[in-house]
Amino acid sequence: MNLALTTGSEFTDWVLVICGNAFGALMAVRAVMYFFREDWGKLITCVFAGVFVAGFVYFPDESKAVLTQVWGTVSETNVAAAPERPVR
C-alpha cells in the first residue's frame, strides 16, 4: 500500500475531464435542439461557447498562459521578466 502525499493534480484532472464531458454532452443536446428549431443564432452561440469552455477544460495550462498574456497586454504590466537589452 502506497501512502505517499500527492499534490491533487490527478484528482483535478479527473474532475476536469468528467465536468468537461458532461458539459460537452449538454452542449451537444442543446445544439441539436437549436438545429431542429432552426434557431441559427443560438446554435452558433452555443458552438462558440462550447469551443471556449472546451479550451479551458482540456487545455487549462495553455488557457492560463493566453489569459495571462492578454491581461499583461491590457493592463500594461509585464508578468514575465523582460529580456535584457545589450548595453552599447
Secondary structure by P-SEA (a helix, b strand, c coil): cccccccaaaaaaaaaaaaaaaaaaaaaaaaaaaaaacaaaaaaaaaaaaaaaaaaaccaaaaaaaaaaaaaaaaccccccccccccc
